[in-house]
């Protein structure tokens, strides 16, 4: 949000964002924009002025979590076994996506909802943060050279969205992610 906005516009933005965080936490990515507006005490046009798309709202709500995941990637870069560091970070991404309703939706690829200039800023930020971890694992021969962070995030998003209504979404998502990493071949 630009600093040039009027004080009341900045207050409205902050109030809408705070309410949106609570609503998305309670109802996931499908949280009602009208309910957010009512609870924030603003009109739906105000919500849409600040957040022209649902994706823009989800990205704003997810910003803090994305920054925490980026900081975690920086902490793990260059520490210990490169494969373990990458997998620990990806496990954190899975955990965050399960715990933070709406985050997986914010990271999902959506050509219709993406900004043609910036793309999906949450996914791009997360991909940039994970890139050094992946490069180290590839360099060490622990991960195939043709794997991309974008593919890994897409895999996680798919798993989280597929398990979000499971009775134990965290355990199910973690199990499926581990299964994807290990493969289905029996261990030697």
Residue pairs with C-beta under 8 A, 6 or more apart in sequence:
1 10
1 13
1 50
5 13
12 40
12 42
12 46
12 50
13 50
15 40
15 41
15 42
16 36
16 37
16 40
16 42
16 46
16 47
16 50
16 51
17 50
17 60
17 61
18 40
19 36
19 39
19 40
20 31
20 36
20 40
20 51
20 57
20 60
20 61
21 61
22 39
23 31
23 32
23 35
23 36
23 39
24 31
24 57
24 58
24 61
24 101
24 102
25 100
25 101
25 102
26 101
27 101
28 101
28 102
28 105
28 164
29 54
29 58
29 101
29 102
29 104
29 105
29 106
31 102
33 44
33 47
33 48
33 54
33 57
34 44
36 47
36 57
37 43
37 44
37 46
37 47
40 46
40 47
47 57
51 57
51 60
53 113
54 113
55 106
55 110
55 113
55 114
55 120
58 102
58 103
58 105
58 106
58 122
59 106
59 120
59 121
59 122
61 102
61 106
62 100
62 102
62 103
62 106
62 107
62 122
63 122
65 96
65 100
65 103
66 103
66 122
66 125
66 126
68 96
69 89
69 92
69 93
69 96
69 126
69 129
70 125
70 126
70 128
70 129
72 89
72 92
73 89
73 129
73 130
73 132
73 133
74 129
76 85
76 86
76 88
76 89
76 133
77 85
77 132
77 133
77 136
78 132
78 136
79 85
81 142
82 133
82 136
82 137
82 139
82 140
82 142
83 137
83 140
83 142
83 143
85 133
85 136
85 137
86 130
86 133
86 134
86 136
86 137
86 142
86 143
87 181
89 130
89 133
90 130
90 152
90 156
90 177
90 181
91 174
91 177
93 126
93 130
93 153
93 156
94 156
94 159
94 160
94 173
94 174
94 177
95 170
95 174
96 103
97 103
97 104
97 107
97 156
97 157
97 160
97 173
98 104
98 160
98 163
98 164
98 169
98 170
98 173
99 170
101 164
103 122
104 156
104 157
104 160
104 161
104 164
105 161
106 120
106 122
106 123
107 120
107 122
107 123
107 126
107 153
107 156
107 157
108 157
108 161
109 120
109 123
109 154
109 157
110 120
114 120
115 121
118 124
123 150
123 153
126 149
126 153
127 149
127 150
127 153
130 149
130 152
130 153
131 149
134 143
134 147
134 148
134 149
134 152
137 143
138 144
138 145
138 147
155 177
155 180
156 177
159 173
159 176
159 177
159 180
160 169
160 173
162 176
163 169
163 172
163 173
163 176
166 172
166 173
